[in-house]
Amino acid sequence: MVYYGALSRGCERCRKRKIRCDQRKPSCKKCEQLKKPCPGYRDLNSLSFRNQSESVRGKYGYHQKSALPSNIRCSWLEAANKKDLHEDSPGLLKVWLPCANDDIGPAFFFSNYGFRELPFSTGFQQWLEQSYLDASSADAVRAGIEAVGLAGVSNVLGNTRLRRQSRKKYCDALSSLNVMLGHPARAKSDAAFTTVILLSLFETINFRHSWQYYDWAAHVKGATALLELRGSSQLTTERGILLFILIRSQILTICLQHNLPVPSSLASLTSEFLTSRARQTWQEQGLFSHASISGISLRIVNFGAAVHRKDFASVQAAVDEAYEIDRLLETWREKSSPQWAYREQLGVVLDGGSRLNVNKRHIYPSRRVATLWNNWRIMRIVLNTMLLQAGWVPSESRQYRACVDAITNASEEICLTVESFSGSARMMSLVHPLYMVSREELNPPHVREFARKELLAIESSCGMRQAGFLARCTSEDENSGGPEMAAIPTYDEWRLFPLVPGG
């Protein structure tokens, strides 16, 4: 399929200045007036994505098969612009069209890691696509997109050559980003911020060894520094707000893992966002809740940091704070929008590769809604696990039983959402919730095994190595020996929030 949108034929300097170019060769008039060498013109053919499917079928028939597996979908712009394509399109990962090798990376990225849901699917998605098309080969955003896409497809195919290419693109993106950070104005740009997010996504997809955690954490800390640099200007545009939403949960994950309080810059921006016009609009559209679940997550992170620092005057004060946070989570559930309600169907046995052994299923209005509920569930698991690990709740008490029930019920409900994500790019949103389920010793063995096998399935279908790594972390056989597994972080170090934006 082709991208039929109009592309500027002007030279690079005229395009960057957003002025009309007379396209003279070897030098345009505008460059001559500036007394600067004309940088030349792009080869527009290299930016075209043409659908030759029918002609190929007519010439070769249906006997010749592509070397690519069916979970790589090319022609991302054509698919992105189809009005009938939305987040619940069936078999999203199984649709593909043959494409040139140079296009495999971006095709896989926009098919499997793109933003196909509101509020991201309108302006932000188009900006990202256009940034890729308009950028030069050395541009940080373009290189980041190619690095992430090539990493994913190389993981699915097990292709060493593509893996090397993805690493080269990663280095190109990092080099271009460093140049941008050397200029105060460019360091504050959306392009720089987007590149950092892409680099952190690359590390997540390529996560094979425990030491790679520090590479991912370095990018997230870099994004935190950029948030401080950008300040309140982060929230002056819709794109800036969406970038903030994308990175927020990753920053909270770092804080939670290291028992650190929420950075003041993040807390301040979150407070501003809660009263912003953009959030109010999205709330009216049913995209965000009346109360901020992200605000509750900030409170959980600060609670963990306070416990670690022993800031509470007494054990009872700490327990009271935990119960108050849990009450907020319950209130959020009770007052959630009717648009987010899900149905429970009894008499159905689910099989996700290993038996879940429950005779019911949950039916959600959309995958986005299922993701939001999983965000809520993982927060309950984290909070109640903190309470039990601290030893503040007597093991024979009613409160202890309530904590255990909260953890096991939330874990089972996370597993029940797996079927809703089948064949969807949103499967990746299950990685952290399923890891928490597979790691939690209070869960029955068959529930933990179900979650572990689903993580392995996500690794093979989405090319997300972190899913397989976390599954192997919880494997009893592999944890029983071996120097590599001995280096894997402990449970406390791997407490995770979902890397999925929430309101």
URURFEN-V416636 format. One record per residue. N is the residue number from 0. RES is the residue in three letters. SS is DSSP state (@ for helix, = for strand, . for the rest). NEAR is the number of other C-alpha atoms within 8 Angstrom. Layout:
n	res	ss	near
N	RES	SS	NEAR
N	RES	SS	NEAR
//
This chain:
n	res	ss	near
0	MET	.	9
1	VAL	.	10
2	TYR	.	9
3	TYR	.	4
4	GLY	.	4
5	ALA	.	4
6	LEU	.	5
7	SER	.	5
8	ARG	.	9
9	GLY	.	11
10	CYS	=	14
11	GLU	@	10
12	ARG	@	9
13	CYS	@	12
14	ARG	@	12
15	LYS	@	7
16	ARG	@	6
17	LYS	.	6
18	ILE	.	7
19	ARG	.	7
20	CYS	.	12
21	ASP	.	8
22	GLN	.	9
23	ARG	.	7
24	LYS	.	5
25	PRO	.	6
26	SER	.	11
27	CYS	.	13
28	LYS	@	9
29	LYS	@	9
30	CYS	@	12
31	GLU	@	11
32	GLN	@	7
33	LEU	@	6
34	LYS	.	6
35	LYS	.	7
36	PRO	.	7
37	CYS	.	11
38	PRO	.	7
39	GLY	.	8
40	TYR	=	8
41	ARG	.	7
42	ASP	.	6
43	LEU	@	8
44	ASN	@	5
45	SER	@	5
46	LEU	@	7
47	SER	.	8
48	PHE	.	8
49	ARG	.	7
50	ASN	.	8
51	GLN	.	7
52	SER	@	8
53	GLU	@	7
54	SER	@	7
55	VAL	@	9
56	ARG	@	9
57	GLY	@	7
58	LYS	@	6
59	TYR	@	8
60	GLY	.	8
61	TYR	.	6
62	HIS	.	5
63	GLN	.	6
64	LYS	.	5
65	SER	.	6
66	ALA	.	4
67	LEU	.	7
68	PRO	.	7
69	SER	.	9
70	ASN	.	9
71	ILE	.	14
72	ARG	.	14
73	CYS	.	13
74	SER	.	13
75	TRP	@	11
76	LEU	@	9
77	GLU	@	10
78	ALA	@	8
79	ALA	@	8
80	ASN	.	7
81	LYS	.	7
82	LYS	.	5
83	ASP	.	4
84	LEU	.	10
85	HIS	.	8
86	GLU	.	10
87	ASP	.	8
88	SER	.	8
89	PRO	.	6
90	GLY	.	9
91	LEU	@	11
92	LEU	@	15
93	LYS	@	10
94	VAL	.	10
95	TRP	.	9
96	LEU	.	9
97	PRO	.	8
98	CYS	.	8
99	ALA	.	6
100	ASN	@	5
101	ASP	@	5
102	ASP	@	9
103	ILE	@	13
104	GLY	@	15
105	PRO	@	12
106	ALA	@	14
107	PHE	@	16
108	PHE	@	15
109	PHE	@	11
110	SER	@	14
111	ASN	@	10
112	TYR	.	9
113	GLY	.	8
114	PHE	.	8
115	ARG	.	10
116	GLU	.	9
117	LEU	.	7
118	PRO	.	7
119	PHE	.	11
120	SER	.	11
121	THR	.	8
122	GLY	@	8
123	PHE	@	10
124	GLN	@	12
125	GLN	@	9
126	TRP	@	8
127	LEU	@	8
128	GLU	@	9
129	GLN	@	8
130	SER	@	10
131	TYR	@	10
132	LEU	@	7
133	ASP	@	6
134	ALA	.	10
135	SER	.	6
136	SER	.	6
137	ALA	.	10
138	ASP	.	10
139	ALA	@	15
140	VAL	@	15
141	ARG	@	14
142	ALA	@	14
143	GLY	@	14
144	ILE	@	13
145	GLU	@	13
146	ALA	@	16
147	VAL	@	17
148	GLY	@	17
149	LEU	@	17
150	ALA	@	17
151	GLY	@	15
152	VAL	@	14
153	SER	@	14
154	ASN	@	14
155	VAL	@	12
156	LEU	@	8
157	GLY	.	6
158	ASN	.	9
159	THR	@	7
160	ARG	@	7
161	LEU	@	11
162	ARG	@	12
163	ARG	@	8
164	GLN	@	10
165	SER	@	14
166	ARG	@	10
167	LYS	@	9
168	LYS	@	12
169	TYR	@	14
170	CYS	@	8
171	ASP	@	11
172	ALA	@	17
173	LEU	@	10
174	SER	@	9
175	SER	@	11
176	LEU	@	12
177	ASN	@	8
178	VAL	@	8
179	MET	@	10
180	LEU	@	10
181	GLY	.	8
182	HIS	.	8
183	PRO	@	7
184	ALA	@	6
185	ARG	@	10
186	ALA	@	11
187	LYS	.	11
188	SER	.	8
189	ASP	@	8
190	ALA	@	8
191	ALA	@	15
192	PHE	@	12
193	THR	@	10
194	THR	@	13
195	VAL	@	13
196	ILE	@	13
197	LEU	@	12
198	LEU	@	15
199	SER	@	12
200	LEU	@	9
201	PHE	@	12
202	GLU	@	12
203	THR	@	11
204	ILE	@	13
205	ASN	.	12
206	PHE	.	13
207	ARG	.	8
208	HIS	.	8
209	SER	.	9
210	TRP	.	6
211	GLN	@	10
212	TYR	@	10
213	TYR	@	7
214	ASP	@	9
215	TRP	@	12
216	ALA	@	10
217	ALA	@	8
218	HIS	@	12
219	VAL	@	15
220	LYS	@	9
221	GLY	@	9
222	ALA	@	12
223	THR	@	10
224	ALA	@	8
225	LEU	@	11
226	LEU	@	11
227	GLU	@	8
228	LEU	@	7
229	ARG	@	9
230	GLY	@	9
231	SER	@	7
232	SER	@	8
233	GLN	@	11
234	LEU	@	11
235	THR	.	8
236	THR	.	8
237	GLU	@	8
238	ARG	@	9
239	GLY	@	12
240	ILE	@	12
241	LEU	@	10
242	LEU	@	10
243	PHE	@	10
244	ILE	@	11
245	LEU	@	11
246	ILE	@	11
247	ARG	@	10
248	SER	@	13
249	GLN	@	10
250	ILE	@	11
251	LEU	@	13
252	THR	@	11
253	ILE	@	11
254	CYS	@	12
255	LEU	@	13
256	GLN	@	12
257	HIS	.	7
258	ASN	.	10
259	LEU	.	12
260	PRO	.	10
261	VAL	.	11
262	PRO	.	6
263	SER	@	6
264	SER	@	9
265	LEU	@	11
266	ALA	@	10
267	SER	@	8
268	LEU	@	11
269	THR	@	9
270	SER	@	8
271	GLU	@	8
272	PHE	@	11
273	LEU	@	8
274	THR	.	8
275	SER	.	8
276	ARG	@	6
277	ALA	@	8
278	ARG	@	12
279	GLN	@	9
280	THR	@	8
281	TRP	@	11
282	GLN	@	11
283	GLU	@	8
284	GLN	.	7
285	GLY	.	9
286	LEU	.	10
287	PHE	.	12
288	SER	.	11
289	HIS	.	8
290	ALA	.	5
291	SER	.	10
292	ILE	@	12
293	SER	@	8
294	GLY	@	8
295	ILE	@	11
296	SER	@	10
297	LEU	@	11
298	ARG	@	9
299	ILE	@	11
300	VAL	@	15
301	ASN	@	11
302	PHE	@	10
303	GLY	@	13
304	ALA	@	12
305	ALA	@	11
306	VAL	@	10
307	HIS	@	8
308	ARG	@	6
309	LYS	.	7
310	ASP	.	7
311	PHE	.	9
312	ALA	.	6
313	SER	.	6
314	VAL	@	8
315	GLN	@	6
316	ALA	@	9
317	ALA	@	10
318	VAL	@	10
319	ASP	@	8
320	GLU	@	9
321	ALA	@	11
322	TYR	@	8
323	GLU	@	8
324	ILE	@	11
325	ASP	@	10
326	ARG	@	8
327	LEU	@	9
328	LEU	@	12
329	GLU	@	8
330	THR	@	8
331	TRP	@	10
332	ARG	@	7
333	GLU	@	6
334	LYS	.	7
335	SER	.	10
336	SER	.	9
337	PRO	@	5
338	GLN	@	6
339	TRP	@	9
340	ALA	.	9
341	TYR	.	8
342	ARG	=	7
343	GLU	=	8
344	GLN	=	9
345	LEU	=	7
346	GLY	=	6
347	VAL	=	9
348	VAL	=	10
349	LEU	=	11
350	ASP	=	7
351	GLY	.	11
352	GLY	.	7
353	SER	.	9
354	ARG	=	9
355	LEU	=	12
356	ASN	=	7
357	VAL	=	7
358	ASN	=	9
359	LYS	=	11
360	ARG	=	11
361	HIS	=	10
362	ILE	=	9
363	TYR	.	12
364	PRO	.	9
365	SER	.	8
366	ARG	@	12
367	ARG	@	8
368	VAL	@	10
369	ALA	@	11
370	THR	@	11
371	LEU	@	9
372	TRP	@	8
373	ASN	@	10
374	ASN	@	12
375	TRP	@	10
376	ARG	@	11
377	ILE	@	13
378	MET	@	11
379	ARG	@	13
380	ILE	@	13
381	VAL	@	9
382	LEU	@	11
383	ASN	@	12
384	THR	@	10
385	MET	@	9
386	LEU	@	13
387	LEU	@	11
388	GLN	@	7
389	ALA	.	6
390	GLY	.	7
391	TRP	.	9
392	VAL	.	9
393	PRO	.	8
394	SER	.	6
395	GLU	.	6
396	SER	.	8
397	ARG	@	6
398	GLN	@	8
399	TYR	@	12
400	ARG	@	10
401	ALA	@	8
402	CYS	@	12
403	VAL	@	10
404	ASP	@	8
405	ALA	@	11
406	ILE	@	14
407	THR	@	10
408	ASN	@	8
409	ALA	@	12
410	SER	@	13
411	GLU	@	9
412	GLU	@	8
413	ILE	@	13
414	CYS	@	12
415	LEU	@	9
416	THR	.	10
417	VAL	@	11
418	GLU	@	7
419	SER	@	9
420	PHE	@	11
421	SER	.	8
422	GLY	.	10
423	SER	.	13
424	ALA	@	12
425	ARG	@	8
426	MET	@	13
427	MET	@	9
428	SER	@	11
429	LEU	@	11
430	VAL	@	12
431	HIS	@	11
432	PRO	@	14
433	LEU	@	14
434	TYR	@	13
435	MET	@	13
436	VAL	@	13
437	SER	@	16
438	ARG	@	9
439	GLU	.	8
440	GLU	.	6
441	LEU	.	7
442	ASN	.	12
443	PRO	.	7
444	PRO	@	6
445	HIS	@	10
446	VAL	@	13
447	ARG	@	13
448	GLU	@	10
449	PHE	@	15
450	ALA	@	13
451	ARG	@	15
452	LYS	@	12
453	GLU	@	11
454	LEU	@	15
455	LEU	@	11
456	ALA	@	8
457	ILE	@	15
458	GLU	@	14
459	SER	@	10
460	SER	@	9
461	CYS	@	13
462	GLY	.	14
463	MET	.	16
464	ARG	@	13
465	GLN	@	12
466	ALA	@	12
467	GLY	@	12
468	PHE	@	11
469	LEU	@	10
470	ALA	@	14
471	ARG	@	10
472	CYS	@	10
473	THR	.	10
474	SER	.	9
475	GLU	@	6
476	ASP	@	6
477	GLU	@	10
478	ASN	@	12
479	SER	.	6
480	GLY	.	8
481	GLY	.	8
482	PRO	@	6
483	GLU	@	7
484	MET	@	10
485	ALA	@	8
486	ALA	.	7
487	ILE	.	8
488	PRO	.	8
489	THR	.	6
490	TYR	.	7
491	ASP	@	7
492	GLU	@	8
493	TRP	@	8
494	ARG	.	11
495	LEU	.	9
496	PHE	.	13
497	PRO	.	12
498	LEU	.	9
499	VAL	.	8
500	PRO	.	8
501	GLY	.	9
502	GLY	.	10
//
